Amino acid sequence: MRIFGAAVTASALFAAVPATIAGAQTSSGTEKVTAEALFEDGRRLVTEGKYAEACPKFQASQRLDPSAGTLLNLASCFEKEGRMAAAWGAYKEAASAADAAGRKDYVATAQRHADSLAPRLARLTVSVEQPLDGLQIKRDGALVDRAEWGVPIPVDRGSHTIEASAPGHKGWASAVAVGQDGAQAALSVPPLEPVPQEAPSTVSPPVPVAPLAPV
């Protein structure tokens, strides 16, 4: 049974959320058992204050058997770990999943926590000076959609690596530090340098040799 302990009142527990409300797929019996074991282990680690170890447990449980209850616990874990953007995203996802199941109590809880985190979110704006055909931008290894270019996107505090690549051009990479919650950081991707084309060959074609006359 997946339950969520409210972050504000640690002793308050909510009713279990059906595991299927966050996704259309049906988990197998083995996946459900494994997900439940991971969930319980995550809860244990949270009570011990080991948030960096607990959060991956909830993530693995969610992959195996999606549940709004798991998402709420994951979001709370991220928040305790200091990953505000990840927590905000998980709360928003939990609100959507709970709304689909008609669980208004969970929707209200998730939305309340998401709203409280919104003013504290650090944001990173990645702009592109020279868009190219086939240009790809990655942030921490994840592809940044073109719609995100020039838009302040919530990120966790810390160092973030931005990479750019395009066919026929040299790759580019840089890091930007987001020092604290609520910070506004920006990074501009410069024009990529074209890869020099190979010079055409200047080797003369072989001179044909006349056949020998018969003796």
Solvent accessible surface area in square Angstrom, and as a share of the most:
residue,aa,sasa,rsa
1,M,163,0.73
2,R,11,0.04
3,I,44,0.22
4,F,1,0.00
5,G,15,0.14
6,A,9,0.07
7,A,43,0.33
8,V,124,0.71
9,T,69,0.40
10,A,90,0.69
11,S,98,0.63
12,A,39,0.31
13,L,106,0.53
14,F,49,0.21
15,A,64,0.49
16,A,30,0.23
17,V,5,0.03
18,P,76,0.48
19,A,20,0.15
20,T,67,0.39
21,I,29,0.15
22,A,37,0.28
23,G,24,0.23
24,A,111,0.86
25,Q,102,0.45
26,T,113,0.66
27,S,8,0.05
28,S,57,0.37
29,G,51,0.49
30,T,104,0.61
31,E,65,0.29
32,K,73,0.31
33,V,107,0.62
34,T,57,0.33
35,A,0,0.00
36,E,49,0.22
37,A,61,0.47
38,L,41,0.20
39,F,1,0.00
40,E,89,0.40
41,D,40,0.21
42,G,0,0.00
43,R,59,0.22
44,R,115,0.42
45,L,6,0.03
46,V,36,0.20
47,T,114,0.67
48,E,85,0.38
49,G,40,0.38
50,K,91,0.39
51,Y,61,0.23
52,A,68,0.53
53,E,94,0.42
54,A,0,0.00
55,C,2,0.01
56,P,68,0.43
57,K,63,0.27
58,F,1,0.00
59,Q,63,0.28
60,A,21,0.16
61,S,0,0.00
62,Q,24,0.11
63,R,175,0.64
64,L,55,0.27
65,D,5,0.02
66,P,13,0.08
67,S,0,0.00
68,A,0,0.00
69,G,0,0.00
70,T,0,0.00
71,L,4,0.02
72,L,1,0.01
73,N,9,0.04
74,L,13,0.06
75,A,0,0.00
76,S,10,0.06
77,C,1,0.01
78,F,11,0.04
79,E,36,0.16
80,K,90,0.38
81,E,61,0.28
82,G,11,0.10
83,R,89,0.33
84,M,15,0.07
85,A,13,0.10
86,A,24,0.18
87,A,0,0.00
88,W,68,0.24
89,G,32,0.31
90,A,9,0.07
91,Y,0,0.00
92,K,81,0.34
93,E,95,0.42
94,A,1,0.01
95,A,9,0.07
96,S,75,0.49
97,A,10,0.08
98,A,1,0.00
99,D,72,0.38
100,A,86,0.67
101,A,41,0.32
102,G,47,0.46
103,R,52,0.19
104,K,134,0.57
105,D,64,0.33
106,Y,1,0.00
107,V,33,0.19
108,A,56,0.43
109,T,4,0.03
110,A,0,0.00
111,Q,59,0.26
112,R,122,0.45
113,H,10,0.04
114,A,1,0.00
115,D,83,0.43
116,S,63,0.41
117,L,1,0.00
118,A,38,0.29
119,P,109,0.69
120,R,105,0.38
121,L,4,0.02
122,A,3,0.02
123,R,68,0.25
124,L,1,0.01
125,T,31,0.18
126,V,4,0.02
127,S,42,0.27
128,V,24,0.14
129,E,105,0.47
130,Q,85,0.38
131,P,82,0.52
132,L,36,0.18
133,D,137,0.71
134,G,47,0.46
135,L,9,0.05
136,Q,85,0.38
137,I,0,0.00
138,K,77,0.33
139,R,48,0.17
140,D,81,0.42
141,G,51,0.49
142,A,60,0.47
143,L,108,0.54
144,V,7,0.04
145,D,80,0.41
146,R,121,0.44
147,A,83,0.65
148,E,48,0.22
149,W,42,0.15
150,G,43,0.41
151,V,65,0.37
152,P,62,0.39
153,I,38,0.19
154,P,29,0.18
155,V,9,0.05
156,D,28,0.14
157,R,111,0.41
158,G,34,0.32
159,S,84,0.54
160,H,19,0.08
161,T,57,0.33
162,I,0,0.00
163,E,70,0.32
164,A,3,0.02
165,S,54,0.35
166,A,10,0.08
167,P,99,0.62
168,G,53,0.51
169,H,49,0.22
170,K,94,0.40
171,G,58,0.56
172,W,64,0.23
173,A,65,0.51
174,S,39,0.25
175,A,64,0.50
176,V,21,0.12
177,A,80,0.62
178,V,3,0.02
179,G,67,0.65
180,Q,121,0.54
181,D,44,0.23
182,G,34,0.32
183,A,23,0.18
184,Q,129,0.57
185,A,19,0.15
186,A,75,0.59
187,L,34,0.17
188,S,50,0.32
189,V,1,0.01
190,P,43,0.27
191,P,68,0.43
192,L,12,0.06
193,E,101,0.45
194,P,85,0.54
195,V,73,0.42
196,P,102,0.64
197,Q,174,0.77
198,E,166,0.74
199,A,89,0.69
200,P,117,0.73
201,S,98,0.63
202,T,132,0.77
203,V,130,0.75
204,S,90,0.58
205,P,110,0.69
206,P,126,0.79
207,V,126,0.72
208,P,122,0.77
209,V,140,0.80
210,A,79,0.61
211,P,127,0.80
212,L,175,0.87
213,A,84,0.65
214,P,131,0.82
215,V,200,1.15
